[in-house]
Amino acid sequence: MANPPQVQTPAPRSAEIPKPLPEDVKRAEALVVSYKKIKAELAKLIVGQDEVIEQLLIAILAKGHCLLEGVPGLAKTLMVRGLSQVMTLSFRRIQFTPDLMPADITGTDIIQEDPQTGRRVLNFQKGPIFAQMLLADEINRTPPKTQAALLEAMQEHSVTVGGKTYNLEEPFFVLATQNPIEQEGTYPLPEAQKDRFMFLVKVDYPKRDEERQIVQRTTSAHSATMEGVITGAEIMACQETVRKVLVPDHVMDFVLDVVRKTRPKDPGVPAFVKELIGWGAGPRACQQWILGGKVRAVLQGRFHVTLDDVAALAIPVLRHRIVPTFNAEAEGVTVDEIIQKILDATPRGDSKKIL
């Protein structure tokens, strides 16, 4: 049996930066093994979409939620369901519709008669949100009141009904989908609510050879049996481990510089930012970007974050936190292109100073 990959640990820059504990390094090495197994199991079910799967796993291990955007038929639901199976998490799917009410998600108190005493009592009937992995399908199809009920649970990991608070089972993740077309009759999420999601992941069309495999699999007797790789308790332990990953000063400075350059009123921003951005990202972008970089570092076999780690996650972590101006939309400049321009305009610092 092959030895598990070794997680590289950097030499400490100075005495104030602690070395990772041996048990943390060992847990990180186990996480790398589990990550590769998860991808191998999902490959039995999903063809391609490697980048999407990586971003979903990073969000989960960083204790975040994801918003998936893509046209119908790209196996978004199948991907999330398969992910819950290999991570042995309970799964529920809610189809969001214009007539969906908050109680349809959270649950409600119902009156029941006690057969022994004959007295009527209120019993709480749990809704589908009481699952470890929740797929909110087409979240922009339901009114803001219902959207808010879900987003509250995302933030607090609890549900309050009838004055009582019920904690959700940990770990708890929301993976919501929205359709970029057919915008009639939709209720787009406000920017403040989009900010609750760690990543906005765009699911694109498959490549030609991948689409051939998809058609062959789905029109034949092919069936995929996936095995559980990691448990909820192990996921929670990994979430604690990744928080101990070291972040060098030049990486932290780069993240801060990029996020602050998305704010048109910040002094010293490039001229194109004032022209193309109406509103920029807040502090939560920095927090979740750094956490995502820590997870990616561990998955790459390191216990310290590099500029490549954060650069790889810049677009999914920022694209739903930036509001373009009318000029940008009129000129056909996308948010992804704006983010790339900001990355190109931001110095990357000196990585030699940390090691």
Secondary structure, 3 states (H helix, E strand, C coil): CCCCCCCECCCCCCCCCCCCCHHHHHHHHHHHHHHHHHHHHHHCCCCCCHHHHHHHHHHHHCCCCEEEECCCCCCHHHHHHHHHHHCCCCEEEEECCCCCCHHHHHEEEEEEECCCCCCEEEEEEECCCCCCEEEEECHHHCCHHHHHHHHHHHHHCEEEECCEEEECCCCCEEEEEECCCCCCCCCCCCHHHHCCCCEEEECCCCCHHHHHHHHHHHCCCCCCCCCCCCCHHHHHHHHHHHCCCECCHHHHHHHHHHHHCCCCCCCCCCHHHHHHEEECCCHHHHHHHHHHHHHHHHHCCECECCHHHHHHHHHHHHCCCCEECHHHHHCCCCHHHHHHHHHHCCCCCCHHHHC
